[in-house]
Amino acid sequence: MAKYFDVAQVSYVKLDKELFDSEYEVKFNDGRSVEFNKAGELIKVDCKYSEVPAALVPEPVRNYVKANFPNAFITEWGRDDWGYKAELNNGLDLKFNRSYELLGIDD
């Protein structure tokens, strides 16, 4: 993550312990945040009003956004049990299944 975020700008790190899993949230001084599961896998990136680093978003999702929303970029990216979610700077939320197929768009 240090490649994409300035670790000197970390505001705090929070551990959320749950019954069967734990998550770590790293919050930066500028409001951006990243979350990891206990295995160290990235589960969410929230860059507020700036673009999520492209390398952190799977290529099929990047390609979909580029082809269908050429004037927009991803400000938040995350995964859940059902699939993935990408928030765009134009206010749209895109939901994808585990195979990166679009499930729906919310505004």
Beta strands, then each sheet from edge to edge (+ up, - down):
strand 1: 10-17
strand 2: 22-28
strand 3: 33-37
strand 4: 42-46
strand 5: 74-79
strand 6: 84-88
strand 7: 93-96
strand 8: 102-106
sheet 1: 1+ 2- 3+ 4- 5+ 6- 7+ 8-
end
